[in-house]
Amino acid sequence: MSDNFEKDINDRPIGVFDSGLGGLTVVAELMKRFPSEKIVYLGDNARVPYGTRSPETVRKYAWNCSNFLVKKGLKLLVVACNTASAMAIDSLEEGLDIPVLGVIKAGARSAVNMSRNGKIGVLATGGTVNSGAYIKEIGLLKPSARVVQNAAPLLVPLVEEGWIEGEVPALAVKRYLEPIIKNDVDLLLLGCTHYPILRKVIDQELINLKSKAVVVDSATSMADDVGNILNEKNIARDTSKEGSLDCYSTDLPFSFEELATLFLGKKPSSFQKVDII
Amino acid sequence: MSDNFEKDINDRPIGVFDSGLGGLTVVAELMKRFPSEKIVYLGDNARVPYGTRSPETVRKYAWNCSNFLVKKGLKLLVVACNTASAMAIDSLEEGLDIPVLGVIKAGARSAVNMSRNGKIGVLATGGTVNSGAYIKEIGLLKPSARVVQNAAPLLVPLVEEGWIEGEVPALAVKRYLEPIIKNDVDLLLLGCTHYPILRKVIDQELINLKSKAVVVDSATSMADDVGNILNEKNIARDTSKEGSLDCYSTDLPFSFEELATLFLGKKPSSFQKVDII
């Protein structure tokens, strides 16, 4: 272990990574719930999105991100990318000696707890849907649950383009939701950190489709999981201390800050560009 | 130079790369026009798209692709990605000892030749638009030309999602075209290799917007440029010989072959996965 890591494990940061900036929705929730914690965020913007890539490539990228963050002396690693959680969480858990939390497990637990009829809808990237990760995790928690999932690859680019209201996102959301809703789901899980930004459109289309499904995203349940680990392992930071957020990205493209602000809900501290391979 | 390169320069392959599979629209045109040539194609699917990344990152990726292809013993390198052409062509031309052709110059020449009123519309990725590369190249050819460009970042994901007709692409295309068309352009240049797949929707929206602008893509003019270089340098392959296409990709994600078929206009020979960094 490096000499310049915080000596007291409780003072070490929580590392969070995502393929891009979507994971900042998880960071926002963590900052709200644990204002004394130090958070280090990495967005792999030089290779975003992960959702369209092969499992092999996603695993490689997830390890690149994790290795970069682990060198910061973490006490806990949060995989805020659904695709990376779906394809790499087992490998990361096995290979790292700190706790690793993925959004898939967090989201699956929320869905199972909140669905009453056991029919659960999942909207996610192509990679996450094809991996079957939500079906597996929900099945482990509640074998009788029925999962209806649909890939919604256009929603990430819509959010990144800033088209988060109006006709185009409404039509796209409707098209993705219809096959899920007709299966009488009472819960809709947003299986990608970008989708909460489209929440208004999603709520409206559910009304239009006469569905009463409750919408959940994994940011809240991820914060629950983080809280549980901090307590269980007694590694929470002294609440009298002030928390912090350090942001890194593998690329700093045009209109980067605007998008980061959309996800975090406020202007982030400056991002530092890093090379992680 | 490696010993296993073709001894006769005329028998050496033409290398073509793109961020993903869009460059196969250029390959299709090259195969039609030069059926005796050997073509080696590389799609950087592990890092597609380039259009949303910083110039620095795009240049790095373009060099990774070029270095891989050059090792195949090329006689000519074609940069079929507009974003890479916009941001890396000068660097590639300077650093390589074979001719390098980029789609930006090819498209700019077509546009200048075909526009009568000198008002030229360009639809391209954010990266290409921000680079100002089309404005520069068109300006060099015809200083009096007026270029009206608009970034259309949603069109690549629409094509990759297979949404190439219907309401959603029509609305997106309309929204991107309106600011261009109101400037009375008589020519619309499709500044991304993905866009020709949306040609029907684009033609229809031009009619709806009461525009008579002629639509050109760079595949045809790129084939003209290739023909000129083959003649000038006397490096064309004997036309009695049969050509070939070797395809490589840095990732082989789900539904890859389907998309490749869409761009090439027929099922491609098998793609080989390669690691280029």
Interface residues (C-beta under 8 A of the other chain):
Chain A: N45 A46 R47 V48 T52 R53 S54 T57 G126 G127 N130 P153 L154 V156 P157 L158 E160 E161 W163 E167 V168 L171 A172 R175 T250 D251 L252 P253 F254 S255 I277
Chain B: N45 A46 R47 V48 T52 R53 S54 T57 G126 G127 N130 P153 L154 V156 P157 L158 E160 E161 W163 E167 V168 L171 A172 R175 T250 D251 L252 P253 F254 S255 I277
